Amino acid sequence: MASCQIFSFTEGLREVVADGLYMQSVVGDALSVGVVNFRAAKGSDIPPKSHAHGEEATLQLRGGCTVGLGPDGAAPESTVALEAGSVMIMPADAPHSGVNSFDAEGMCLRLNVVTPPRAEYGAKGASQVFYPMGEKA
């Protein structure tokens, strides 16, 4: 029988960077799953940084995000707005960035599923904190 990985984001995500990003992830053979919570109350938003990885499905749970498509991602015609309840599929290797918007409690919460797994989430079987800009908490 295959082993299962389980974590609960309702018990609190670990802070990753000083300006308010919290995340927990798990990694399997073919995909990685991350729950990401940006908190406005911790300070300014994390600046957009273009990156690319495998195909990604994003479910915006709370708050919202304006996703910039392409390496510059700044032109209005190259943005997509996500609100709570929105789902977006990002093609593999597509450069993108994002600017968060926060709900009344200062949260921007989303679920990201990526295939193949994001290498920075760790090896198969990992359940760890994600360091998006190489910073350590």
C-alpha positions in Angstrom: 0.0 0.0 0.0 1.3 3.4 -0.9 2.1 5.9 1.9 0.0 9.1 2.1 1.0 12.6 3.1 -1.3 14.7 5.1 -1.1 18.2 6.5 -3.7 20.7 7.8 -3.4 24.3 6.9 -6.2 25.1 9.4 -3.6 24.4 12.2 -1.5 27.3 11.0 1.0 27.7 8.2 4.7 28.4 9.0 6.0 31.9 8.3 8.5 31.8 5.5 9.6 35.4 4.9 9.4 38.4 7.2 6.8 40.3 5.1 4.0 37.8 5.6 4.2 34.7 3.4 3.1 31.5 5.0 3.1 28.2 3.2 3.0 24.4 3.6 3.5 22.0 0.8 3.7 18.3 0.1 5.4 16.6 -2.9 4.5 13.4 -4.7 5.7 11.5 -7.8 3.8 13.6 -10.3 2.7 16.8 -8.5 3.2 19.1 -5.6 0.5 20.8 -3.6 1.0 24.1 -1.7 -1.3 26.1 0.5 -0.1 29.7 0.4 -1.2 32.5 2.7 0.0 36.1 2.2 -0.8 38.3 5.3 -1.1 42.0 4.8 -1.0 42.6 8.5 2.7 41.6 8.6 3.8 44.4 6.4 4.0 45.3 2.7 3.2 42.8 0.0 5.9 40.6 -1.5 7.0 42.3 -4.7 6.2 40.4 -7.9 8.9 38.2 -9.3 8.6 36.4 -12.6 9.0 32.7 -12.4 8.1 29.6 -14.3 7.5 25.9 -13.4 5.3 23.0 -14.4 1.6 23.3 -15.2 -0.2 24.9 -12.2 -3.8 24.9 -11.1 -4.5 27.7 -8.6 -7.7 28.0 -6.5 -8.0 31.4 -4.9 -9.7 30.8 -1.5 -9.6 34.2 0.2 -8.6 37.6 -1.1 -7.5 37.9 -4.7 -4.5 38.2 -7.0 -3.7 40.0 -10.2 -1.5 37.6 -12.2 1.0 39.1 -14.7 1.6 36.9 -17.7 5.0 36.9 -19.4 8.4 38.0 -18.1 7.4 41.6 -17.6 3.7 40.9 -16.7 3.1 44.6 -16.2 1.0 45.6 -19.2 -2.8 45.6 -18.4 -3.5 43.3 -21.4 -1.2 40.7 -19.9 -2.9 40.4 -16.5 -5.6 38.1 -15.1 -7.6 39.0 -12.0 -8.4 36.2 -9.6 -11.1 36.6 -6.9 -12.1 34.2 -4.1 -13.5 31.1 -5.8 -11.6 31.6 -9.0 -9.5 28.8 -10.6 -6.7 29.4 -13.1 -4.7 26.9 -15.1 -1.2 28.2 -15.9 0.6 26.4 -18.8 3.9 24.8 -18.0 7.0 27.0 -18.3 4.9 30.2 -18.6 6.6 33.1 -16.9 4.2 34.8 -14.5 4.1 37.0 -11.4 1.4 38.2 -9.0 0.2 41.1 -6.9 -2.1 40.1 -4.0 -5.3 41.8 -2.8 -6.4 41.1 0.7 -9.8 40.3 2.3 -11.1 42.2 5.4 -8.9 40.1 7.7 -5.8 40.9 5.7 -5.5 37.5 4.1 -4.8 36.2 0.6 -5.1 32.4 0.7 -4.8 30.0 -2.3 -4.2 26.4 -3.1 -1.6 25.6 -5.9 -1.2 22.2 -7.5 1.8 21.9 -9.9 2.9 19.1 -12.2 5.6 18.1 -12.5 6.4 18.9 -8.8 8.1 22.3 -8.1 11.7 21.4 -7.4 12.1 24.0 -4.7 9.3 22.3 -2.7 11.7 19.4 -2.0 12.1 15.8 -2.9 9.3 13.2 -3.2 7.7 12.7 0.2 8.7 16.1 1.5 6.4 18.2 3.6 8.2 21.4 4.2 8.3 25.2 4.2 8.8 26.8 0.8 11.5 29.5 0.4 10.3 31.4 -2.7 13.2 33.8 -2.9 16.0 31.8 -1.4 15.5 33.5 2.0 15.4 31.5 5.2 13.1 32.4 8.1 
